[in-house]
Amino acid sequence: MSTSIDSPANADEATPLQLDVQVSSPQACVRDVVVTVPESEVKRYLKEAYDELVPEAQVPGFRSGRAPRRLVEKQFKDRVVEQVKGKLLMDALSQVTESQDFSAISEPDFDYNSIPDPGEGAFSFQFSIEVRPEFETPDWKGLELTKPVETIDDEAVTTALQRVLKDRADFEATDEPAELGDKLVVTIRFKEGDEVLSTLEEENITLAAALSLSDGVCESFGADVAGKKEGDTVTTPVKLGEGAGETERTITAEVEIVEVQKLEEVELTSNLLEELGDFESEEELREFIKDSLVRQAEYRTQQAVRQKVTNLLAESVTFELPEDLVRRQTNRELQRRVLEMRRNGFDDTTIRGIVNALQQNARASTEAALREHFVLEQIAEEESLDAEPQEFENEIMLIAQQSGQSLRRTRARLEKTGQMDALRNQIVERKVIELVVENAKVTEEEVSADADDPTSQSYPVSHSILATKADSEIPEAKYEDNSVPESPLPGASDQEKD
């Protein structure tokens, strides 16, 4: 496809470029673009650059701005050509992305150094860009949905409080056999036949029914390890998931029990209340825990409804997702889920378990998430839904409260790690889901908190059997688009205590 771009200029704007643009579609979500700037436009840009430089150019033997133009052009040619090259690229890319009918989802991919400098003749360059797939928006009004609802009662708060106290409790080493809930120090060698694939050295874990890893799960871990003592060694099978980059297969974990630790009782003293967050009483702590449990329950409800909505919408949408796009977006999707869970008050252990589950089926979960995002983003555009400045601030405030950091530090961390873009997507997608639910036929269904939680009986460990530790860590995004609508933090001048 070839397009000529020649837009009229406004009085206060620079004259736009005349461009010839050729677009091809090698893949469903990729466009290859060839841009040609005619020689007349190249000369115009060079002339404008020299016109700006000559009155201020400092050339030996001449007063500032008094050197002959030809001498200035000769002495400063390399600098001006490099400057014009960058300006031509920026202006051309801006016009192309604004004028084309595709919606870009990434920055243009090209090698700047391989593009010839502008000179005699036309100036041409090419780039690839990932774009949103084209599809008809599914009919999202009037869907029939079942909405799971959790009730957070006193028993749930007590159970959560016990978990908090357990995290603060002392564990004493013992010669007794290990039981579920005990703390263990273990060394695990992951083997395939006689080959040791990787080793987890003296890791502190809680003995749960299953052990979750970044690229696998040991489903019978608790059954095989319970009853063993310090110094015992036991083998147990580990199922490697699709996220390991290969077909699913089973290997062996050789578990050496270095130490068994039993829980000692811990009392909720005033000192512990202060240590947990300057709480005045147990009732205040319980209220804080209840608020966190309510947010977590709401998150699980939102996720369940989102899944039902996107599944129904996806049934009527078909488009191809290139393998490279799915691979590059995997870490971004993990980072988005981490951000959502931090915002809703989940602890690192729970987050680690969900990240492990996603990594074990990385390609399938990422492809599903991309399909969801494209459908929801298209509905958002059609319904003019976007993230407002105050919505950003509300999200940042919630994350700050959960992390115990100031608003300023939280915002700086999100911007530094490129998570503002993910935060924007999170807000917009949630608004779309809410709009769909408002227009749906909804039936509520009471469920228990752990009924659909795949991590409730599993202990997660940050270890990838077939990769490096860096691949196993809870991901942080590193993207260039950190922009967010400008809005001062509410009360920042009074609240910040860095």
DRENMAR-126686 format. One record per residue (C-alpha): residue in one letter; z, y negated, x. Coordinates in steps of 0.2 Angstrom, whole numbers, plus 5000, padded with zeros to 4 digits. Example, Ala and Ser with C-alpha at 12.3 -4.5 7.8 and 13.67 -1.06 7.14 Angstrom:
% DRENMAR-126686
+---+------+------+------+
: r :   pz :   py :   px :
+---+------+------+------+
: A : 5039 : 5022 : 5062 :
: S : 5036 : 5005 : 5068 :
+---+------+------+------+
END
This chain:
% DRENMAR-126686
+---+------+------+------+
: r :   pz :   py :   px :
+---+------+------+------+
: M : 5000 : 5000 : 5000 :
: S : 4995 : 4983 : 5007 :
: T : 5003 : 4966 : 5001 :
: S : 4999 : 4949 : 5006 :
: I : 5014 : 4937 : 5006 :
: D : 5011 : 4919 : 5005 :
: S : 5025 : 4910 : 4995 :
: P : 5025 : 4891 : 4991 :
: A : 5038 : 4882 : 5000 :
: N : 5052 : 4871 : 4992 :
: A : 5054 : 4854 : 4999 :
: D : 5070 : 4858 : 5008 :
: E : 5065 : 4874 : 5015 :
: A : 5054 : 4880 : 5030 :
: T : 5036 : 4885 : 5026 :
: P : 5037 : 4903 : 5023 :
: L : 5026 : 4915 : 5033 :
: Q : 5009 : 4922 : 5028 :
: L : 5011 : 4940 : 5031 :
: D : 5001 : 4956 : 5028 :
: V : 5012 : 4970 : 5024 :
: Q : 5007 : 4989 : 5023 :
: V : 5020 : 5001 : 5015 :
: S : 5019 : 5020 : 5015 :
: S : 5031 : 5033 : 5009 :
: P : 5033 : 5048 : 5021 :
: Q : 5048 : 5054 : 5011 :
: A : 5056 : 5050 : 4994 :
: C : 5070 : 5038 : 5001 :
: V : 5060 : 5031 : 5016 :
: R : 5047 : 5018 : 5018 :
: D : 5037 : 5015 : 5033 :
: V : 5032 : 4996 : 5034 :
: V : 5019 : 4988 : 5045 :
: V : 5020 : 4969 : 5046 :
: T : 5006 : 4958 : 5053 :
: V : 5008 : 4940 : 5056 :
: P : 4991 : 4931 : 5058 :
: E : 4988 : 4921 : 5074 :
: S : 4988 : 4905 : 5065 :
: E : 5006 : 4908 : 5061 :
: V : 5011 : 4913 : 5078 :
: K : 5004 : 4897 : 5085 :
: R : 5013 : 4887 : 5072 :
: Y : 5030 : 4895 : 5077 :
: L : 5026 : 4892 : 5095 :
: K : 5021 : 4874 : 5092 :
: E : 5037 : 4871 : 5082 :
: A : 5047 : 4878 : 5096 :
: Y : 5039 : 4867 : 5110 :
: D : 5040 : 4852 : 5098 :
: E : 5059 : 4854 : 5098 :
: L : 5061 : 4858 : 5116 :
: V : 5050 : 4845 : 5124 :
: P : 5060 : 4829 : 5120 :
: E : 5076 : 4837 : 5128 :
: A : 5068 : 4848 : 5142 :
: Q : 5075 : 4845 : 5159 :
: V : 5062 : 4847 : 5173 :
: P : 5066 : 4843 : 5191 :
: G : 5057 : 4827 : 5196 :
: F : 5057 : 4820 : 5178 :
: R : 5070 : 4811 : 5167 :
: S : 5077 : 4822 : 5153 :
: G : 5063 : 4823 : 5140 :
: R : 5050 : 4814 : 5150 :
: A : 5041 : 4829 : 5158 :
: P : 5023 : 4832 : 5153 :
: R : 5021 : 4845 : 5138 :
: R : 5010 : 4856 : 5148 :
: L : 5023 : 4857 : 5162 :
: V : 5037 : 4861 : 5150 :
: E : 5027 : 4874 : 5141 :
: K : 5023 : 4883 : 5158 :
: Q : 5041 : 4882 : 5164 :
: F : 5050 : 4887 : 5148 :
: K : 5036 : 4899 : 5142 :
: D : 5047 : 4915 : 5144 :
: R : 5062 : 4908 : 5135 :
: V : 5052 : 4901 : 5121 :
: V : 5041 : 4916 : 5118 :
: E : 5057 : 4927 : 5117 :
: Q : 5065 : 4914 : 5105 :
: V : 5049 : 4914 : 5094 :
: K : 5048 : 4933 : 5094 :
: G : 5066 : 4934 : 5087 :
: K : 5063 : 4921 : 5074 :
: L : 5046 : 4929 : 5068 :
: L : 5055 : 4945 : 5066 :
: M : 5070 : 4938 : 5057 :
: D : 5059 : 4928 : 5045 :
: A : 5046 : 4942 : 5042 :
: L : 5060 : 4955 : 5038 :
: S : 5068 : 4943 : 5026 :
: Q : 5052 : 4939 : 5017 :
: V : 5047 : 4958 : 5016 :
: T : 5064 : 4964 : 5010 :
: E : 5065 : 4950 : 4996 :
: S : 5047 : 4953 : 4991 :
: Q : 5045 : 4972 : 4990 :
: D : 5049 : 4982 : 4975 :
: F : 5060 : 4995 : 4984 :
: S : 5079 : 4993 : 4986 :
: A : 5084 : 4995 : 5004 :
: I : 5100 : 5005 : 5007 :
: S : 5101 : 5003 : 5026 :
: E : 5096 : 4991 : 5040 :
: P : 5077 : 4992 : 5046 :
: D : 5075 : 5004 : 5060 :
: F : 5064 : 4998 : 5074 :
: D : 5065 : 4996 : 5093 :
: Y : 5065 : 4978 : 5097 :
: N : 5060 : 4980 : 5115 :
: S : 5045 : 4990 : 5111 :
: I : 5037 : 4976 : 5100 :
: P : 5025 : 4966 : 5111 :
: D : 5029 : 4947 : 5113 :
: P : 5019 : 4935 : 5103 :
: G : 5004 : 4927 : 5112 :
: E : 4986 : 4927 : 5108 :
: G : 4980 : 4936 : 5092 :
: A : 4991 : 4942 : 5078 :
: F : 5009 : 4948 : 5080 :
: S : 5012 : 4965 : 5073 :
: F : 5027 : 4977 : 5071 :
: Q : 5033 : 4991 : 5061 :
: F : 5049 : 4998 : 5055 :
: S : 5057 : 5012 : 5044 :
: I : 5069 : 5008 : 5031 :
: E : 5080 : 5019 : 5019 :
: V : 5078 : 5015 : 5001 :
: R : 5085 : 5020 : 4984 :
: P : 5075 : 5033 : 4976 :
: E : 5065 : 5028 : 4960 :
: F : 5070 : 5036 : 4944 :
: E : 5072 : 5032 : 4926 :
: T : 5089 : 5027 : 4921 :
: P : 5097 : 5041 : 4911 :
: D : 5104 : 5037 : 4893 :
: W : 5122 : 5034 : 4896 :
: K : 5128 : 5028 : 4879 :
: G : 5136 : 5040 : 4867 :
: L : 5141 : 5054 : 4880 :
: E : 5154 : 5067 : 4874 :
: L : 5168 : 5068 : 4887 :
: T : 5185 : 5077 : 4889 :
: K : 5197 : 5066 : 4898 :
: P : 5212 : 5075 : 4907 :
: V : 5228 : 5066 : 4905 :
: E : 5244 : 5069 : 4915 :
: T : 5262 : 5064 : 4910 :
: I : 5273 : 5059 : 4924 :
: D : 5291 : 5064 : 4918 :
: D : 5308 : 5064 : 4927 :
: E : 5305 : 5081 : 4933 :
: A : 5289 : 5076 : 4942 :
: V : 5298 : 5061 : 4950 :
: T : 5312 : 5072 : 4955 :
: T : 5300 : 5085 : 4963 :
: A : 5291 : 5070 : 4972 :
: L : 5308 : 5063 : 4978 :
: Q : 5313 : 5080 : 4985 :
: R : 5296 : 5080 : 4995 :
: V : 5301 : 5063 : 5002 :
: L : 5318 : 5069 : 5007 :
: K : 5311 : 5085 : 5015 :
: D : 5299 : 5074 : 5026 :
: R : 5315 : 5065 : 5032 :
: A : 5325 : 5080 : 5034 :
: D : 5330 : 5089 : 5050 :
: F : 5323 : 5107 : 5053 :
: E : 5333 : 5118 : 5064 :
: A : 5326 : 5132 : 5074 :
: T : 5330 : 5150 : 5069 :
: D : 5328 : 5168 : 5073 :
: E : 5326 : 5172 : 5054 :
: P : 5309 : 5177 : 5047 :
: A : 5297 : 5163 : 5041 :
: E : 5296 : 5159 : 5023 :
: L : 5284 : 5147 : 5013 :
: G : 5290 : 5129 : 5015 :
: D : 5297 : 5132 : 5033 :
: K : 5291 : 5122 : 5047 :
: L : 5282 : 5132 : 5061 :
: V : 5276 : 5128 : 5078 :
: V : 5261 : 5139 : 5081 :
: T : 5247 : 5142 : 5093 :
: I : 5231 : 5148 : 5085 :
: R : 5216 : 5155 : 5094 :
: F : 5201 : 5156 : 5083 :
: K : 5190 : 5171 : 5089 :
: E : 5174 : 5179 : 5084 :
: G : 5175 : 5196 : 5092 :
: D : 5182 : 5194 : 5109 :
: E : 5175 : 5176 : 5111 :
: V : 5188 : 5162 : 5109 :
: L : 5179 : 5148 : 5099 :
: S : 5194 : 5136 : 5100 :
: T : 5212 : 5135 : 5102 :
: L : 5225 : 5125 : 5092 :
: E : 5240 : 5123 : 5104 :
: E : 5258 : 5122 : 5098 :
: E : 5254 : 5114 : 5082 :
: N : 5268 : 5109 : 5070 :
: I : 5264 : 5115 : 5052 :
: T : 5272 : 5118 : 5036 :
: L : 5270 : 5137 : 5030 :
: A : 5259 : 5136 : 5014 :
: A : 5249 : 5149 : 5005 :
: A : 5233 : 5143 : 5014 :
: L : 5229 : 5134 : 5030 :
: S : 5215 : 5121 : 5028 :
: L : 5204 : 5116 : 5043 :
: S : 5190 : 5103 : 5045 :
: D : 5177 : 5117 : 5044 :
: G : 5186 : 5132 : 5037 :
: V : 5200 : 5139 : 5027 :
: C : 5212 : 5153 : 5030 :
: E : 5216 : 5158 : 5012 :
: S : 5229 : 5172 : 5016 :
: F : 5238 : 5162 : 5029 :
: G : 5255 : 5162 : 5020 :
: A : 5254 : 5180 : 5015 :
: D : 5250 : 5186 : 5033 :
: V : 5262 : 5174 : 5042 :
: A : 5277 : 5175 : 5030 :
: G : 5290 : 5187 : 5036 :
: K : 5286 : 5185 : 5054 :
: K : 5298 : 5179 : 5068 :
: E : 5298 : 5168 : 5083 :
: G : 5287 : 5177 : 5096 :
: D : 5277 : 5187 : 5084 :
: T : 5258 : 5187 : 5084 :
: V : 5248 : 5190 : 5068 :
: T : 5229 : 5190 : 5064 :
: T : 5222 : 5183 : 5048 :
: P : 5204 : 5179 : 5043 :
: V : 5196 : 5162 : 5042 :
: K : 5181 : 5158 : 5031 :
: L : 5170 : 5145 : 5039 :
: G : 5161 : 5133 : 5027 :
: E : 5144 : 5126 : 5026 :
: G : 5151 : 5110 : 5034 :
: A : 5151 : 5120 : 5050 :
: G : 5132 : 5118 : 5051 :
: E : 5129 : 5136 : 5049 :
: T : 5129 : 5149 : 5035 :
: E : 5146 : 5154 : 5028 :
: R : 5154 : 5167 : 5039 :
: T : 5172 : 5174 : 5043 :
: I : 5181 : 5174 : 5059 :
: T : 5198 : 5179 : 5065 :
: A : 5213 : 5168 : 5068 :
: E : 5226 : 5175 : 5081 :
: V : 5242 : 5166 : 5076 :
: E : 5256 : 5166 : 5089 :
: I : 5273 : 5160 : 5081 :
: V : 5281 : 5149 : 5094 :
: E : 5296 : 5143 : 5083 :
: V : 5302 : 5145 : 5065 :
: Q : 5312 : 5130 : 5058 :
: K : 5323 : 5130 : 5042 :
: L : 5326 : 5115 : 5032 :
: E : 5344 : 5107 : 5032 :
: E : 5350 : 5097 : 5017 :
: V : 5348 : 5078 : 5018 :
: E : 5358 : 5066 : 5008 :
: L : 5350 : 5050 : 5000 :
: T : 5362 : 5038 : 5009 :
: S : 5360 : 5019 : 5009 :
: N : 5354 : 5019 : 5027 :
: L : 5340 : 5031 : 5021 :
: L : 5336 : 5020 : 5006 :
: E : 5334 : 5006 : 5018 :
: E : 5323 : 5016 : 5030 :
: L : 5312 : 5022 : 5016 :
: G : 5308 : 5004 : 5011 :
: D : 5323 : 4993 : 5009 :
: F : 5327 : 5000 : 4992 :
: E : 5344 : 4995 : 4984 :
: S : 5347 : 5011 : 4974 :
: E : 5340 : 5028 : 4970 :
: E : 5334 : 5022 : 4954 :
: E : 5323 : 5009 : 4962 :
: L : 5316 : 5022 : 4974 :
: R : 5313 : 5033 : 4959 :
: E : 5304 : 5019 : 4950 :
: F : 5293 : 5016 : 4966 :
: I : 5289 : 5035 : 4967 :
: K : 5285 : 5035 : 4948 :
: D : 5273 : 5020 : 4950 :
: S : 5264 : 5030 : 4965 :
: L : 5263 : 5046 : 4954 :
: V : 5256 : 5036 : 4940 :
: R : 5242 : 5029 : 4951 :
: Q : 5238 : 5046 : 4958 :
: A : 5237 : 5053 : 4941 :
: E : 5226 : 5039 : 4936 :
: Y : 5215 : 5042 : 4951 :
: R : 5214 : 5061 : 4947 :
: T : 5209 : 5056 : 4929 :
: Q : 5196 : 5044 : 4935 :
: Q : 5189 : 5057 : 4947 :
: A : 5188 : 5070 : 4934 :
: V : 5180 : 5058 : 4921 :
: R : 5168 : 5052 : 4935 :
: Q : 5163 : 5070 : 4939 :
: K : 5160 : 5074 : 4921 :
: V : 5150 : 5057 : 4918 :
: T : 5139 : 5060 : 4934 :
: N : 5136 : 5078 : 4930 :
: L : 5130 : 5073 : 4913 :
: L : 5119 : 5059 : 4920 :
: A : 5112 : 5069 : 4934 :
: E : 5106 : 5083 : 4922 :
: S : 5092 : 5071 : 4917 :
: V : 5088 : 5063 : 4934 :
: T : 5078 : 5072 : 4947 :
: F : 5074 : 5065 : 4965 :
: E : 5073 : 5071 : 4982 :
: L : 5085 : 5067 : 4996 :
: P : 5079 : 5068 : 5014 :
: E : 5090 : 5079 : 5025 :
: D : 5092 : 5065 : 5038 :
: L : 5099 : 5053 : 5024 :
: V : 5112 : 5066 : 5019 :
: R : 5117 : 5069 : 5036 :
: R : 5119 : 5051 : 5041 :
: Q : 5129 : 5047 : 5025 :
: T : 5141 : 5061 : 5027 :
: N : 5154 : 5051 : 5036 :
: R : 5152 : 5036 : 5025 :
: E : 5156 : 5047 : 5010 :
: L : 5172 : 5054 : 5018 :
: Q : 5177 : 5036 : 5022 :
: R : 5174 : 5030 : 5004 :
: R : 5185 : 5044 : 4998 :
: V : 5199 : 5040 : 5010 :
: L : 5199 : 5022 : 5005 :
: E : 5201 : 5027 : 4987 :
: M : 5215 : 5038 : 4990 :
: R : 5224 : 5026 : 5001 :
: R : 5222 : 5013 : 4988 :
: N : 5230 : 5025 : 4975 :
: G : 5245 : 5029 : 4986 :
: F : 5241 : 5047 : 4993 :
: D : 5250 : 5052 : 5009 :
: D : 5240 : 5057 : 5025 :
: T : 5244 : 5075 : 5022 :
: T : 5236 : 5075 : 5005 :
: I : 5221 : 5065 : 5011 :
: R : 5219 : 5076 : 5026 :
: G : 5218 : 5091 : 5014 :
: I : 5205 : 5083 : 5003 :
: V : 5195 : 5078 : 5018 :
: N : 5195 : 5095 : 5025 :
: A : 5189 : 5102 : 5008 :
: L : 5175 : 5090 : 5008 :
: Q : 5170 : 5093 : 5027 :
: Q : 5170 : 5112 : 5023 :
: N : 5155 : 5109 : 5011 :
: A : 5149 : 5093 : 5019 :
: R : 5131 : 5093 : 5014 :
: A : 5133 : 5099 : 4996 :
: S : 5147 : 5086 : 4993 :
: T : 5138 : 5072 : 5002 :
: E : 5122 : 5075 : 4992 :
: A : 5131 : 5075 : 4976 :
: A : 5140 : 5059 : 4980 :
: L : 5123 : 5051 : 4985 :
: R : 5115 : 5056 : 4968 :
: E : 5131 : 5049 : 4959 :
: H : 5130 : 5033 : 4969 :
: F : 5111 : 5030 : 4966 :
: V : 5113 : 5033 : 4947 :
: L : 5129 : 5022 : 4945 :
: E : 5121 : 5008 : 4956 :
: Q : 5106 : 5007 : 4946 :
: I : 5116 : 5006 : 4930 :
: A : 5126 : 4992 : 4938 :
: E : 5111 : 4982 : 4942 :
: E : 5104 : 4984 : 4924 :
: E : 5120 : 4979 : 4917 :
: S : 5124 : 4965 : 4929 :
: L : 5140 : 4973 : 4936 :
: D : 5146 : 4968 : 4953 :
: A : 5162 : 4966 : 4962 :
: E : 5171 : 4949 : 4960 :
: P : 5181 : 4940 : 4973 :
: Q : 5198 : 4943 : 4964 :
: E : 5194 : 4962 : 4962 :
: F : 5192 : 4963 : 4981 :
: E : 5209 : 4954 : 4983 :
: N : 5217 : 4966 : 4971 :
: E : 5211 : 4981 : 4980 :
: I : 5216 : 4974 : 4997 :
: M : 5234 : 4971 : 4990 :
: L : 5236 : 4988 : 4983 :
: I : 5230 : 4996 : 5000 :
: A : 5242 : 4984 : 5009 :
: Q : 5257 : 4989 : 4998 :
: Q : 5253 : 5008 : 5001 :
: S : 5251 : 5006 : 5020 :
: G : 5266 : 4994 : 5022 :
: Q : 5255 : 4981 : 5031 :
: S : 5253 : 4963 : 5027 :
: L : 5238 : 4957 : 5017 :
: R : 5230 : 4948 : 5032 :
: R : 5232 : 4964 : 5043 :
: T : 5225 : 4975 : 5030 :
: R : 5210 : 4964 : 5027 :
: A : 5207 : 4962 : 5045 :
: R : 5207 : 4981 : 5047 :
: L : 5195 : 4984 : 5033 :
: E : 5183 : 4971 : 5040 :
: K : 5184 : 4977 : 5058 :
: T : 5181 : 4995 : 5053 :
: G : 5167 : 4991 : 5041 :
: Q : 5175 : 4996 : 5025 :
: M : 5172 : 4981 : 5014 :
: D : 5155 : 4988 : 5010 :
: A : 5163 : 5004 : 5004 :
: L : 5176 : 4994 : 4995 :
: R : 5163 : 4985 : 4985 :
: N : 5154 : 5001 : 4980 :
: Q : 5171 : 5008 : 4975 :
: I : 5174 : 4993 : 4963 :
: V : 5157 : 4993 : 4956 :
: E : 5156 : 5012 : 4953 :
: R : 5173 : 5012 : 4944 :
: K : 5167 : 4998 : 4933 :
: V : 5151 : 5008 : 4928 :
: I : 5162 : 5023 : 4924 :
: E : 5173 : 5012 : 4913 :
: L : 5158 : 5005 : 4904 :
: V : 5151 : 5023 : 4901 :
: V : 5168 : 5029 : 4895 :
: E : 5169 : 5014 : 4883 :
: N : 5153 : 5019 : 4875 :
: A : 5157 : 5038 : 4875 :
: K : 5165 : 5049 : 4863 :
: V : 5181 : 5054 : 4872 :
: T : 5193 : 5068 : 4868 :
: E : 5210 : 5068 : 4878 :
: E : 5217 : 5084 : 4885 :
: E : 5234 : 5086 : 4892 :
: V : 5234 : 5094 : 4910 :
: S : 5248 : 5098 : 4923 :
: A : 5248 : 5088 : 4939 :
: D : 5243 : 5102 : 4950 :
: A : 5232 : 5112 : 4939 :
: D : 5216 : 5107 : 4947 :
: D : 5222 : 5101 : 4964 :
: P : 5214 : 5113 : 4977 :
: T : 5226 : 5106 : 4991 :
: S : 5243 : 5109 : 4982 :
: Q : 5245 : 5126 : 4989 :
: S : 5237 : 5123 : 5006 :
: Y : 5243 : 5114 : 5022 :
: P : 5229 : 5104 : 5031 :
: V : 5227 : 5103 : 5049 :
: S : 5216 : 5091 : 5059 :
: H : 5206 : 5104 : 5069 :
: S : 5188 : 5109 : 5069 :
: I : 5185 : 5126 : 5075 :
: L : 5167 : 5123 : 5080 :
: A : 5168 : 5105 : 5085 :
: T : 5178 : 5092 : 5094 :
: K : 5194 : 5084 : 5088 :
: A : 5185 : 5068 : 5085 :
: D : 5174 : 5076 : 5072 :
: S : 5190 : 5082 : 5063 :
: E : 5199 : 5065 : 5062 :
: I : 5201 : 5056 : 5045 :
: P : 5185 : 5045 : 5047 :
: E : 5183 : 5026 : 5048 :
: A : 5167 : 5018 : 5044 :
: K : 5158 : 5007 : 5057 :
: Y : 5145 : 4998 : 5048 :
: E : 5138 : 4981 : 5051 :
: D : 5139 : 4975 : 5033 :
: N : 5156 : 4968 : 5032 :
: S : 5153 : 4954 : 5020 :
: V : 5163 : 4950 : 5005 :
: P : 5163 : 4935 : 4993 :
: E : 5174 : 4921 : 5000 :
: S : 5191 : 4919 : 4992 :
: P : 5208 : 4915 : 4999 :
: L : 5221 : 4928 : 4999 :
: P : 5234 : 4925 : 4985 :
: G : 5249 : 4917 : 4993 :
: A : 5244 : 4921 : 5011 :
: S : 5252 : 4906 : 5019 :
: D : 5269 : 4911 : 5011 :
: Q : 5268 : 4930 : 5013 :
: E : 5261 : 4934 : 5030 :
: K : 5274 : 4940 : 5042 :
: D : 5263 : 4947 : 5056 :
+---+------+------+------+
END
